[in-house]
Amino acid sequence: NNNNNKQGKNEETAATTESDRSAISILRQRQVATAKMYATEAWCALGQAQKGMNTLVGDCKEDVFDTFSADLSGITLDAAMRNSAAKARLALAQATLRCFVSVTSAQLGNIQFAKQLA
């Protein structure tokens, strides 16, 4: 019976540790996304908008907006579909990203694209 208690505690500790790792991973993704936004702002202030755009969205793969927004908000698309508060948080992150890309595009002289995103 003592072995069962030890095994139960080990399983509980493992589950808690996995939960902690997941939370840390989400926090880390949010921090990296936020740092990229600040770096983009800095590059633009230094007149290096292309470096800012590369920092923010890289090679502009099709899903970069979804991925970056999920990282910034800490909310997955699945979670947003199931929870209205998560959906609102993800939408705010998407709007923030569109604003950053719009401003950076305008600094690059791509006014049409900037207007589409604004």
C-alpha distances in whole Angstrom, upper triangle without the diagonal:
4,5,5,7,9,10,11,13,14,15,17,19,20,21,23,24,26,27,29,30,32,33,35,36,38,39,40,42,44,45,46,48,50,51,53,54,55,57,59,60,61,63,65,66,67,69,66,65,65,62,61,60,59,56,55,55,56,58,57,55,55,52,52,53,50,47,49,49,45,44,47,45,41,42,41,44,41,40,43,44,41,42,45,44,43,46,48,47,47,51,52,50,53,56,55,55,58,60,59,60,63,65,64,66,69,69,69,72,70,71,71,67,67,68,66,63,64
4,5,5,6,9,10,11,12,14,15,17,18,20,21,22,24,26,27,29,30,32,33,34,36,37,39,41,42,43,45,47,48,49,51,53,54,55,57,58,59,61,63,64,65,67,65,64,63,60,59,59,57,55,54,54,55,57,56,54,55,51,51,52,49,46,48,48,44,43,45,44,40,41,41,44,41,40,43,44,41,42,45,44,43,46,48,46,47,50,51,49,52,55,54,54,57,59,58,59,62,63,62,64,67,67,68,71,69,70,70,66,66,67,65,62,63
4,5,5,6,9,10,10,12,14,15,16,18,20,21,22,24,25,27,28,30,31,33,35,36,37,39,41,41,43,45,46,47,49,51,52,53,55,57,57,59,61,62,63,65,63,62,61,58,57,57,55,52,52,52,52,54,54,52,52,49,49,50,47,44,46,46,42,41,44,42,39,39,39,42,39,38,42,43,40,41,44,43,41,45,47,45,45,49,49,48,50,53,52,52,55,57,56,57,60,61,61,62,65,65,66,69,67,68,68,64,64,66,63,60,62
4,5,5,6,9,10,10,12,14,15,16,18,20,21,22,24,25,27,29,30,31,33,34,36,37,39,40,42,43,45,46,48,50,51,52,54,56,56,58,60,61,62,64,62,60,60,57,56,55,54,51,51,50,51,53,52,50,50,47,47,48,45,42,44,44,40,40,42,40,37,37,37,39,36,35,39,40,37,38,41,40,39,42,44,42,43,46,47,46,48,51,51,50,53,55,54,55,59,60,59,61,64,64,64,67,65,66,66,62,62,63,61,58,59
4,5,5,6,9,10,10,12,14,15,16,18,20,21,22,24,26,27,28,30,32,33,34,36,37,39,40,42,43,44,46,48,49,50,52,54,55,56,58,60,61,63,60,59,59,56,54,54,53,50,49,50,50,52,52,50,50,46,47,47,44,42,43,43,39,38,40,39,35,36,36,39,36,35,38,39,36,37,40,39,37,41,43,41,41,45,46,44,47,50,49,49,52,54,53,54,57,58,58,60,63,63,63,66,64,65,65,61,61,62,60,57,58
4,5,5,6,9,10,10,12,14,15,16,18,20,21,22,24,26,26,28,30,31,32,34,36,37,38,40,42,42,44,46,47,48,50,52,53,54,57,58,59,61,58,57,57,54,52,53,51,48,48,48,48,50,50,48,49,45,45,46,43,40,42,42,38,37,39,38,34,35,35,38,36,34,38,39,37,37,40,39,37,41,43,41,41,45,45,44,46,49,48,48,51,53,52,53,56,57,56,58,61,61,61,64,63,64,64,60,60,61,59,56,57
4,5,5,6,9,10,10,12,14,15,16,18,20,21,22,24,25,27,29,30,31,33,35,36,37,39,40,41,43,45,46,47,49,51,52,53,55,57,58,59,57,56,55,52,51,51,49,47,46,46,46,48,48,46,46,43,43,44,41,38,40,40,36,35,38,36,33,33,33,36,33,32,36,37,34,35,38,37,36,39,41,39,39,43,44,42,44,47,46,46,49,51,50,51,54,55,55,56,59,60,60,63,61,62,62,58,58,59,57,54,56
4,5,5,6,9,10,11,12,14,15,16,18,20,21,23,24,26,27,29,30,32,33,34,36,38,39,40,42,44,45,46,48,50,51,52,54,55,57,58,56,55,54,52,50,50,48,46,45,45,46,47,47,45,45,41,42,42,39,37,38,38,34,34,36,34,31,31,31,34,31,30,33,34,32,32,36,35,33,36,38,37,37,41,41,40,42,45,45,44,47,49,49,50,53,54,53,55,58,58,59,61,60,61,60,57,56,58,56,52,54
4,5,5,6,8,10,10,12,14,15,16,18,20,21,22,24,26,27,28,30,31,32,34,36,37,38,40,42,43,44,46,48,49,50,52,53,54,56,54,53,53,50,48,48,47,44,43,44,45,47,46,45,45,41,41,41,39,36,37,37,34,33,34,33,29,30,31,34,31,30,33,34,32,32,35,34,32,36,38,36,36,40,40,39,41,44,43,43,46,48,47,48,51,52,52,54,57,57,57,60,59,60,59,56,55,57,55,51,53
4,5,5,6,9,10,10,12,14,15,16,18,20,21,22,24,25,26,28,30,31,32,34,36,37,38,41,42,42,45,46,47,48,51,52,53,55,52,51,51,48,46,46,45,42,42,42,42,44,44,42,43,39,39,40,37,34,36,36,32,31,33,32,29,29,30,33,30,29,33,34,32,32,36,34,32,35,37,35,35,39,40,38,40,43,42,42,45,47,46,47,50,51,50,52,55,55,55,58,57,58,58,54,54,55,54,50,52
4,5,5,6,9,10,10,12,14,15,16,18,20,21,23,24,25,27,29,30,31,33,35,36,37,39,41,42,43,45,46,47,50,51,52,54,51,50,49,47,45,45,43,41,40,40,41,42,42,40,40,37,37,38,35,32,34,34,30,29,31,30,27,27,27,30,27,26,30,31,29,29,33,32,30,33,35,33,33,37,37,36,38,41,40,40,43,45,44,45,48,49,49,50,53,54,54,57,55,56,56,52,52,53,51,48,49
4,5,5,6,9,10,11,12,14,15,16,18,20,21,22,24,26,27,28,30,32,33,34,36,38,39,40,42,44,45,46,48,50,51,53,50,49,49,46,44,44,43,40,39,39,40,42,42,40,40,36,36,37,34,31,33,32,29,28,30,28,25,25,26,29,26,25,28,30,27,27,31,29,28,31,33,31,31,35,35,34,36,39,39,39,42,43,43,44,47,48,47,49,52,52,53,56,54,55,55,51,50,52,50,47,48
4,5,5,6,9,10,10,12,14,15,16,18,20,21,22,24,26,26,28,30,31,32,34,36,37,38,40,42,43,44,46,47,48,50,48,47,47,44,42,43,41,38,38,38,39,41,41,39,39,36,35,36,33,31,32,32,28,27,29,28,24,25,26,29,27,26,29,31,28,28,32,30,28,31,33,31,31,35,35,33,36,39,38,38,41,42,41,43,46,47,46,48,51,51,51,54,53,54,54,50,49,51,49,46,47
4,5,5,6,9,10,10,12,14,15,16,18,20,21,22,24,25,27,28,30,31,33,35,36,37,39,41,41,43,45,46,47,49,46,45,45,42,41,41,39,36,36,36,36,38,38,36,37,33,33,34,31,28,30,30,26,25,27,26,23,24,24,27,25,24,28,29,27,28,31,29,27,30,32,30,30,34,34,32,34,37,37,36,39,41,40,41,44,45,44,46,49,49,49,52,51,52,52,48,48,50,48,44,46
4,5,5,6,9,10,11,12,14,15,17,18,20,21,23,24,26,27,29,30,32,33,35,36,38,39,41,42,44,45,46,48,46,44,44,41,40,39,38,35,34,34,35,37,37,35,35,31,31,32,29,27,28,28,24,23,25,24,20,21,21,24,22,21,24,26,24,24,27,26,24,27,29,27,27,31,31,30,32,35,34,34,37,39,38,39,42,43,43,45,47,48,48,51,49,50,50,46,46,47,45,42,43
4,5,5,6,9,10,10,12,14,15,16,18,20,21,22,24,26,27,28,30,32,33,34,36,38,39,40,42,43,45,46,44,43,43,40,38,38,37,34,33,34,35,37,37,35,35,32,31,31,29,26,27,27,23,22,24,23,19,20,21,24,23,21,24,26,24,24,27,25,23,26,28,26,26,30,30,28,31,34,33,33,36,38,37,38,41,42,42,44,46,46,47,50,48,49,49,46,45,46,45,41,42
4,5,5,6,9,10,10,12,14,15,16,18,20,21,22,24,25,26,28,30,31,32,34,36,37,38,40,42,43,45,42,41,41,38,36,37,35,32,32,32,33,35,35,34,34,31,30,30,28,25,26,26,23,21,23,22,19,20,21,25,23,22,25,27,25,25,28,26,24,27,29,26,26,30,30,28,31,34,32,32,35,37,36,37,40,41,40,42,45,45,45,48,47,48,48,45,44,46,44,41,42
4,5,5,6,9,10,10,12,14,15,16,18,20,21,23,24,25,27,29,30,31,33,35,36,37,39,41,42,43,41,40,39,36,35,35,33,30,30,30,31,32,32,31,31,27,27,28,25,22,23,24,20,19,21,21,17,18,18,21,20,19,22,24,23,23,26,24,22,25,27,24,24,28,28,26,28,31,31,30,33,35,34,35,38,39,38,40,43,43,43,46,45,46,46,42,41,43,42,38,40
4,5,5,6,9,10,11,12,14,15,17,18,20,21,23,24,26,27,29,30,32,33,35,36,38,39,41,42,40,39,38,36,34,34,33,30,29,29,30,32,32,30,30,27,26,26,24,21,22,22,19,17,19,18,14,16,16,20,18,16,20,22,20,20,23,21,19,22,24,21,21,25,26,24,26,29,28,28,31,33,32,33,36,37,37,39,42,42,42,45,44,44,44,41,40,42,40,36,38
4,5,5,6,8,10,10,12,14,15,16,18,20,21,22,24,26,27,28,30,32,33,34,36,37,39,40,38,37,37,34,33,33,32,29,28,28,30,32,32,31,31,27,26,27,24,22,22,22,19,17,19,18,14,16,18,21,20,19,21,24,22,22,24,22,20,23,25,22,22,26,25,24,26,29,28,28,31,32,31,33,36,36,36,38,41,41,41,44,43,44,44,40,39,41,40,36,37
4,5,5,6,9,10,10,12,14,15,16,18,20,21,22,24,26,26,28,30,31,32,34,36,37,39,36,35,35,32,30,30,29,26,25,26,27,29,29,28,29,25,24,25,23,20,20,21,17,15,18,17,14,16,17,20,20,18,21,24,23,23,25,23,20,23,25,22,22,25,25,23,25,28,27,26,30,31,30,31,34,35,34,36,39,39,39,42,41,42,42,39,38,40,38,35,36
4,5,5,6,9,10,11,12,14,15,17,18,20,21,23,25,26,27,29,30,31,33,35,36,38,35,34,33,31,29,29,28,25,24,24,25,27,27,26,26,22,22,22,19,17,17,18,14,13,15,15,11,12,13,17,16,15,18,20,19,19,22,20,17,20,22,19,18,22,22,20,22,25,24,24,27,29,28,29,32,33,32,34,37,37,37,40,39,40,40,36,35,37,36,32,34
4,5,5,6,9,10,11,12,14,15,17,18,20,21,23,24,26,27,29,30,32,33,35,36,34,33,33,31,28,28,28,25,23,24,26,28,27,27,27,23,22,22,20,17,17,17,14,12,14,13,9,12,13,17,17,15,17,20,19,18,20,18,16,19,20,17,17,21,20,18,21,24,23,23,26,27,26,28,31,32,31,33,36,36,37,40,38,39,39,36,34,36,35,31,32
4,5,5,6,9,10,10,12,14,15,16,18,20,21,22,24,26,27,28,30,31,33,34,32,31,31,29,27,27,26,23,22,23,24,27,27,26,27,23,22,22,20,18,17,17,15,12,14,14,11,14,15,19,19,18,20,23,22,21,23,21,18,21,22,19,19,22,22,19,22,25,23,22,26,27,26,27,30,31,30,32,35,35,35,39,37,38,39,35,34,36,35,31,32
4,5,5,6,9,10,11,12,14,15,17,19,20,21,23,25,26,27,29,30,31,33,30,29,29,26,25,25,23,20,20,20,21,24,23,23,24,20,19,19,17,14,14,15,12,10,12,13,9,12,13,17,17,16,18,21,21,21,23,21,18,20,21,18,17,21,21,18,20,23,21,21,24,26,24,25,28,29,28,30,33,33,33,36,35,36,37,33,32,34,33,29,31
4,5,5,6,9,10,11,12,14,15,17,19,20,21,23,25,26,27,29,30,32,30,28,28,26,24,23,23,20,18,19,21,23,22,22,22,18,17,17,15,12,12,12,9,7,9,9,6,9,10,14,15,13,15,18,18,18,19,17,14,16,18,14,14,17,17,14,17,20,18,18,21,23,22,23,26,27,26,28,31,31,32,35,33,34,34,31,30,32,30,27,28
4,5,5,6,9,10,11,12,14,16,17,18,20,21,23,24,26,27,29,30,29,27,27,25,23,23,23,19,18,19,21,24,23,23,24,21,19,18,17,15,13,13,12,9,9,9,7,11,13,17,18,16,17,21,21,20,21,18,15,18,18,15,15,18,17,15,18,20,18,18,21,22,21,23,26,26,26,28,31,30,31,34,33,34,35,31,30,32,31,27,28
4,5,5,6,9,10,10,12,14,15,16,18,20,21,22,24,26,27,29,26,25,25,23,21,21,20,17,16,18,19,22,22,22,23,20,18,18,17,14,13,14,12,9,10,11,9,13,15,18,20,18,20,23,23,22,24,21,18,20,21,17,17,20,19,16,18,21,19,18,21,22,20,22,25,25,24,27,30,29,30,33,32,33,34,30,29,32,31,27,28
4,5,5,6,9,10,11,13,14,15,17,19,20,21,23,25,26,27,25,23,23,21,19,19,18,15,14,14,16,19,18,18,19,16,14,14,13,10,9,10,9,5,7,9,7,11,12,15,17,16,17,20,21,21,22,19,16,18,19,15,14,17,16,13,15,18,16,15,18,20,18,19,22,23,22,24,27,27,27,30,29,30,31,27,26,28,27,24,25
4,6,5,6,9,10,11,12,14,15,17,19,20,21,23,25,26,24,22,23,21,18,18,18,15,13,15,17,20,19,20,20,17,15,14,14,11,9,9,8,5,5,7,6,10,12,15,17,16,16,20,21,19,20,17,15,16,16,13,12,15,14,10,13,15,13,13,17,17,16,18,21,21,21,23,25,25,26,29,28,29,30,26,25,27,26,22,23
4,5,5,6,9,10,11,12,14,15,16,18,20,21,22,24,23,22,22,20,17,18,18,14,13,15,17,21,20,21,22,20,17,16,17,14,11,12,12,9,8,10,10,14,16,19,21,20,20,24,24,23,23,21,18,20,19,16,15,18,16,13,16,18,15,14,18,19,16,18,21,21,20,23,26,25,26,29,28,29,31,27,26,28,27,24,24
4,5,5,6,9,10,10,12,14,15,16,18,20,21,22,20,19,19,17,14,15,14,11,10,12,14,17,17,18,20,17,14,15,15,12,10,12,12,8,8,11,11,15,16,19,21,21,21,24,25,24,25,23,20,21,21,17,16,19,17,14,16,18,15,14,17,18,15,17,20,20,19,21,24,23,24,27,26,28,29,25,24,27,26,23,24
4,5,5,6,9,10,11,13,14,15,17,19,20,21,19,17,18,16,13,13,13,10,8,10,12,16,15,16,17,15,12,11,12,10,7,8,9,6,5,9,10,13,14,16,19,19,18,22,23,22,22,20,18,18,18,15,13,15,14,10,12,14,11,10,14,14,12,13,17,17,16,18,21,21,21,24,23,25,25,22,21,23,22,19,20
4,5,5,6,9,10,11,13,14,16,17,19,20,19,17,18,16,13,14,15,11,10,12,15,18,18,19,20,18,15,14,15,13,10,10,12,9,7,10,11,14,17,19,22,21,20,23,25,23,23,20,18,19,18,15,14,16,13,10,13,14,11,10,14,14,11,14,17,16,16,19,21,20,21,24,24,25,26,23,21,23,23,19,20
4,5,5,6,9,10,10,12,14,15,16,18,17,16,17,14,12,13,13,10,9,13,14,18,18,20,22,20,16,16,17,15,12,13,15,12,10,13,14,18,19,22,25,24,23,27,28,27,27,24,22,23,22,18,18,19,17,14,16,17,14,13,16,16,13,15,18,17,16,19,21,20,21,24,24,25,27,24,22,25,25,21,22
4,5,5,6,9,10,10,12,14,15,16,14,13,13,11,8,10,10,6,6,9,11,14,14,16,18,17,13,13,15,13,10,12,14,11,10,14,15,18,19,21,24,24,23,26,28,27,27,25,22,22,22,19,17,19,17,13,15,16,13,11,14,14,11,12,15,15,13,16,18,17,18,21,21,22,24,21,19,22,22,19,20
4,5,5,6,9,10,11,12,14,15,14,12,13,12,8,10,11,8,6,10,12,16,15,17,19,17,14,13,15,14,10,11,14,12,10,13,15,18,19,21,24,23,22,26,28,26,25,23,21,21,20,17,16,17,14,11,13,13,10,8,11,11,7,10,13,12,11,14,16,15,16,19,19,20,22,19,17,19,20,16,17
4,5,5,6,9,10,11,12,14,13,13,14,12,9,12,13,10,9,13,15,18,18,21,23,21,18,17,19,18,14,15,17,15,12,15,18,20,22,24,27,26,25,29,31,29,28,26,24,24,23,20,19,20,17,14,16,16,12,12,14,13,10,12,15,13,12,16,17,16,17,21,21,22,24,21,19,22,22,19,19
4,5,5,6,9,10,11,12,11,10,12,9,7,10,10,7,8,12,13,16,17,20,22,21,17,17,20,18,15,16,19,16,14,18,20,22,24,26,29,28,27,31,33,31,31,28,26,26,25,22,21,22,20,17,18,18,15,13,16,15,11,13,15,14,12,15,17,15,16,19,20,22,24,21,19,22,23,20,20
4,5,5,6,9,10,11,9,7,9,7,4,7,8,6,6,10,11,14,15,18,20,19,15,15,18,17,14,15,18,16,14,18,20,22,23,25,28,28,27,30,32,31,30,28,26,26,24,22,20,21,18,16,16,16,13,11,13,12,8,9,12,10,8,11,13,12,13,16,16,18,20,17,15,19,19,17,17
4,6,5,6,9,10,10,8,11,10,7,9,12,10,10,13,15,18,18,21,23,22,18,17,20,20,16,17,20,18,16,19,21,24,25,26,30,29,28,31,33,32,30,28,26,26,24,22,21,21,18,16,17,16,13,12,14,11,8,10,12,9,8,12,13,11,13,16,17,18,20,18,15,18,20,17,17
4,5,5,6,9,9,9,12,10,8,11,13,11,11,15,16,19,20,23,25,25,21,20,23,22,19,20,23,20,18,21,24,26,28,29,33,32,31,34,36,35,34,31,29,29,28,25,24,25,22,20,20,20,16,15,17,15,12,14,15,13,11,15,15,13,14,18,19,20,23,21,19,22,23,21,20
4,5,5,6,5,6,8,6,5,9,10,9,10,13,14,17,18,21,23,23,20,20,23,22,19,20,23,21,19,23,25,27,29,30,33,33,32,35,37,36,35,33,31,31,29,27,25,25,23,21,21,21,17,16,17,16,12,13,15,12,9,13,14,11,12,15,17,19,21,19,17,21,22,20,20
4,5,5,5,4,8,8,6,9,11,11,11,14,15,18,18,21,23,24,20,20,23,23,19,21,24,22,20,23,26,28,29,30,34,33,32,35,37,36,34,33,31,30,28,26,25,25,22,20,20,19,16,15,16,14,10,11,12,9,7,10,10,7,9,12,14,15,18,17,14,18,20,17,17
4,5,7,8,12,11,9,12,15,14,14,18,19,21,22,25,27,27,23,23,26,25,22,23,26,24,22,25,28,30,31,32,36,36,34,37,39,38,36,34,32,32,30,28,27,27,24,22,23,21,18,17,18,16,13,14,15,11,10,13,13,10,12,15,17,18,21,20,17,20,22,20,20
4,6,8,11,10,10,13,14,14,15,18,19,21,22,26,28,28,25,24,28,27,23,25,28,26,24,27,30,32,33,34,38,38,36,39,42,40,39,37,35,35,33,31,30,29,27,25,25,24,21,20,21,19,16,16,17,14,12,15,15,11,13,16,18,20,23,22,19,23,25,23,22
4,6,9,9,9,12,14,14,15,18,18,20,21,24,27,27,24,24,27,27,24,25,28,27,25,28,31,33,34,34,38,38,36,39,42,41,39,37,36,35,33,31,30,29,27,25,25,24,21,20,20,18,15,15,16,13,10,12,12,8,9,12,15,17,20,19,17,20,22,21,21
4,6,6,6,9,10,11,13,15,14,16,18,21,24,24,21,21,25,24,21,23,26,24,23,26,29,31,31,32,36,36,35,37,40,39,38,36,34,34,32,30,29,28,26,24,23,23,20,18,19,18,14,14,15,13,10,12,12,9,9,12,14,17,20,18,17,20,22,20,21
4,5,5,6,9,10,10,12,13,14,15,19,21,22,18,18,22,22,19,20,24,22,21,24,26,28,29,29,33,33,32,34,37,36,35,34,31,30,29,27,26,25,23,21,20,20,17,15,15,14,11,10,11,9,6,8,9,6,6,10,11,13,16,14,13,17,18,16,17
4,5,5,6,9,10,11,10,11,12,16,19,20,17,17,21,20,18,20,23,22,21,25,27,28,28,29,32,33,32,34,37,36,36,34,32,31,30,28,26,26,24,22,21,21,19,16,16,16,13,11,13,12,8,9,11,9,7,11,11,14,16,14,14,18,19,17,19
4,5,5,6,9,10,9,11,13,16,19,20,17,18,21,20,17,20,22,20,20,23,25,27,27,28,32,32,31,34,37,36,35,34,31,31,30,28,26,26,24,21,21,21,19,16,17,17,13,12,15,13,10,11,14,11,10,14,15,18,20,17,17,20,21,19,21
4,5,5,6,9,9,12,13,16,19,19,15,15,19,18,15,17,20,18,17,20,22,24,25,26,29,30,28,31,34,33,32,31,28,28,27,24,22,22,21,18,18,18,15,13,14,13,10,9,12,11,7,10,12,10,10,14,14,16,18,16,15,18,19,17,18
4,5,5,6,7,9,9,13,15,16,12,13,16,16,13,15,18,17,16,20,22,23,23,24,27,28,27,29,32,31,31,29,27,26,25,23,21,21,20,17,16,16,14,11,12,12,9,7,10,10,6,8,11,10,9,12,12,14,16,13,12,16,16,14,16
4,5,6,4,7,8,12,15,15,12,13,16,15,13,16,18,17,17,20,22,23,23,24,27,28,27,30,32,32,32,31,28,27,27,25,22,23,22,19,18,19,17,13,15,15,12,10,14,14,10,11,14,13,12,15,15,18,19,16,16,19,19,17,19
4,6,6,9,11,13,16,16,12,13,16,14,12,15,17,15,14,18,19,21,22,23,26,27,26,29,31,31,30,29,26,26,25,23,21,21,20,17,17,18,15,12,14,15,11,11,14,14,11,13,16,15,14,18,17,20,21,18,17,21,21,18,20
4,6,9,9,12,14,13,9,10,13,12,9,11,14,12,12,15,17,19,19,20,23,24,23,25,28,27,27,26,23,22,22,19,17,18,17,13,13,14,12,9,11,12,8,8,11,12,9,11,14,14,14,17,16,18,19,16,15,18,18,15,16
4,6,5,8,10,10,6,8,11,10,8,11,13,12,13,16,17,18,18,18,22,23,22,24,27,27,27,26,23,22,22,20,17,18,17,14,13,14,13,9,11,13,10,8,12,13,11,12,15,15,14,17,16,18,18,14,14,18,17,14,16
4,6,8,11,11,8,11,13,12,11,14,16,15,15,19,20,21,20,21,24,25,25,27,30,30,30,29,26,25,26,23,20,21,21,18,16,18,17,13,14,16,13,11,15,16,13,13,17,17,15,18,17,19,20,16,17,20,19,17,20
4,6,9,11,9,11,14,13,13,16,18,17,18,21,22,23,22,22,25,26,26,27,30,31,31,31,27,26,27,25,22,22,23,20,18,20,19,15,16,18,16,13,16,17,14,14,18,18,15,18,16,19,19,16,17,20,19,17,20
4,6,8,6,8,11,11,11,13,16,16,16,19,20,21,19,19,22,24,23,24,28,28,28,28,25,23,24,22,19,19,20,17,15,17,16,13,13,15,14,11,13,16,13,12,16,17,15,17,15,17,17,13,15,17,16,14,17
4,6,5,8,10,10,11,14,15,15,17,19,20,20,18,17,20,22,22,23,26,27,27,27,24,23,24,23,19,19,21,18,15,18,18,15,15,18,17,14,16,19,17,16,20,21,19,21,18,20,19,16,18,20,18,16,20
4,6,8,9,10,11,13,14,16,17,19,20,19,17,15,18,21,19,20,24,25,25,26,22,20,22,21,18,18,19,17,14,17,18,14,14,18,17,14,16,20,18,17,20,22,20,22,19,20,19,15,17,19,16,15,19
4,6,5,6,8,10,11,12,14,15,16,15,13,12,15,17,16,17,20,22,22,22,19,17,19,18,14,15,17,14,12,15,16,13,13,17,17,14,17,20,19,18,22,23,22,24,21,22,21,17,19,20,17,16,19
4,6,5,6,8,10,10,12,14,15,15,13,13,16,18,17,19,22,22,23,22,19,18,19,17,14,15,16,13,11,14,14,10,11,15,14,12,15,17,16,16,19,20,19,21,19,21,20,16,17,19,17,14,17
4,6,5,6,8,10,10,12,14,13,12,12,15,17,15,17,20,20,20,20,17,15,16,14,11,11,12,10,7,10,11,7,8,12,11,10,13,15,15,15,18,19,19,21,18,19,18,15,15,17,14,12,14
4,6,5,6,9,10,11,12,10,9,8,12,13,12,13,17,17,17,17,14,13,14,13,9,10,12,10,8,11,12,10,11,14,14,13,16,19,18,18,21,23,23,25,22,23,22,18,18,20,17,14,17
4,5,5,6,9,10,10,10,9,9,12,13,13,15,18,18,19,19,15,14,16,14,11,13,14,11,10,13,13,11,13,16,15,14,17,20,19,19,23,24,23,26,23,24,24,20,20,22,20,17,19
4,5,5,6,9,10,10,10,11,15,15,15,17,20,19,20,18,15,15,16,13,10,12,12,8,8,11,11,8,11,13,12,12,15,17,16,17,20,21,21,23,21,23,22,19,18,20,19,15,17
4,5,5,6,8,8,9,9,13,13,12,14,17,16,16,15,12,11,12,9,6,8,9,5,5,9,8,7,10,12,12,12,15,17,17,18,21,22,22,24,22,23,22,19,18,20,18,14,16
4,6,5,6,5,5,7,10,10,10,13,15,14,15,14,10,10,12,9,7,10,11,8,8,12,12,11,13,16,16,16,19,21,20,22,24,25,26,28,26,26,26,22,22,23,21,18,20
4,6,5,7,8,11,13,13,13,16,18,17,18,16,13,14,15,11,9,12,12,9,10,14,12,11,14,16,15,16,19,20,20,21,24,25,25,28,26,27,27,23,23,25,23,20,21
4,6,8,10,12,15,14,13,17,19,17,17,15,12,13,13,10,8,11,10,6,9,11,9,9,12,14,13,14,17,18,18,20,22,23,24,26,25,25,26,22,21,23,22,18,19
4,5,8,11,13,11,10,14,15,14,14,11,9,10,10,6,6,9,8,6,9,11,10,11,14,15,15,17,19,20,21,23,25,26,27,29,27,27,27,24,23,24,23,19,20
4,7,10,12,10,10,14,15,13,14,12,9,11,12,9,8,12,12,9,12,15,14,14,17,19,18,20,22,24,24,25,28,29,29,32,30,30,30,27,26,27,26,22,23
4,7,8,6,7,10,11,10,11,10,6,8,10,7,6,10,11,9,11,14,14,14,17,19,19,20,23,24,25,26,28,30,30,32,30,30,30,27,26,27,25,22,23
4,5,5,6,9,10,11,12,12,8,9,12,10,8,11,13,11,12,15,16,15,18,20,20,21,23,25,25,26,29,30,31,33,30,31,30,26,26,27,25,22,23
4,5,5,6,9,10,12,12,9,8,11,11,8,10,13,12,11,15,16,16,17,20,21,21,23,25,25,26,29,30,30,32,29,30,28,25,25,26,23,20,22
4,5,5,7,9,11,13,10,9,13,13,11,13,16,15,15,18,20,19,21,24,24,24,26,29,29,30,32,34,34,36,33,33,32,29,29,29,26,24,26
4,5,5,6,9,10,6,8,11,11,9,12,15,14,15,18,19,19,21,23,24,25,27,29,29,30,33,34,35,37,34,34,33,30,29,30,27,25,26
4,5,5,7,8,5,4,8,8,7,9,12,12,12,15,17,17,18,21,22,22,24,27,27,28,30,32,33,34,32,31,30,27,27,27,24,22,23
4,6,7,10,8,7,10,12,10,11,15,15,15,17,20,20,20,23,25,25,26,29,30,30,32,35,35,36,33,33,31,28,28,28,25,23,24
4,7,9,8,8,11,13,12,14,17,17,18,20,22,22,23,26,27,28,29,32,33,33,35,38,38,39,37,36,35,32,32,32,29,26,28
4,6,5,6,9,10,11,12,14,16,16,18,20,21,22,24,26,27,28,31,32,33,34,36,37,39,36,36,34,31,31,31,28,26,26
4,5,5,6,9,10,10,12,14,15,16,18,20,21,23,24,26,27,29,30,31,33,35,36,37,34,34,32,30,29,28,26,24,24
4,5,5,6,9,10,11,13,14,15,17,19,20,21,23,25,26,27,29,30,32,34,35,36,34,33,32,30,28,28,27,24,24
4,5,5,6,9,10,11,12,14,15,17,18,20,21,23,24,26,27,28,30,32,33,35,32,32,31,28,27,27,25,22,23
4,5,5,6,9,10,10,12,14,15,16,18,20,21,22,24,26,27,28,30,31,33,30,29,28,25,25,25,22,20,20
4,5,5,6,9,10,10,12,14,15,17,19,20,21,23,24,25,27,29,30,31,29,28,27,25,23,23,21,19,18
4,5,5,6,9,10,11,13,14,16,17,19,20,21,23,24,26,28,29,30,28,28,27,25,23,23,22,19,19
4,5,5,6,9,10,11,12,14,15,17,18,20,21,22,24,26,27,28,26,26,25,22,21,22,20,17,17
4,5,5,6,9,10,10,12,14,15,16,18,20,21,22,24,26,27,24,24,23,20,19,19,17,14,14
4,5,5,6,9,10,11,12,14,15,17,18,20,21,23,24,26,24,23,23,20,18,18,17,14,14
4,5,5,6,9,10,11,12,14,16,17,18,20,21,23,24,23,22,22,19,17,19,17,14,14
4,5,5,6,9,10,11,12,14,15,16,18,20,21,22,20,20,19,16,15,16,14,11,12
4,5,5,6,9,10,10,12,14,15,16,19,20,21,19,18,18,15,13,14,12,9,9
4,5,5,6,9,10,11,12,14,15,17,19,20,19,18,19,16,13,15,14,10,10
4,5,5,6,8,10,11,12,14,15,16,18,17,17,17,14,12,14,13,9,10
4,5,5,6,9,10,10,12,14,15,16,14,14,14,11,9,10,9,6,7
4,6,5,6,9,10,11,12,14,15,14,13,14,11,9,10,10,7,6
4,5,5,6,8,10,11,12,14,13,14,15,12,10,12,13,9,9
4,6,5,6,8,10,10,12,11,11,12,9,7,10,10,7,9
4,5,5,6,9,10,11,9,8,9,7,4,7,8,5,6
4,5,5,6,9,10,10,9,11,10,6,9,11,9,8
4,5,5,6,9,9,10,12,10,8,11,13,11,11
4,5,5,6,5,7,9,7,5,9,10,9,10
4,5,5,5,5,8,8,5,8,11,10,10
4,5,7,8,12,11,9,12,15,14,14
4,6,8,11,10,9,13,15,14,15
4,6,9,9,9,11,14,14,15
4,6,6,6,9,10,11,12
4,6,5,6,9,10,10
4,5,5,6,9,10
4,5,5,6,9
4,5,5,6
4,5,5
4,6
4
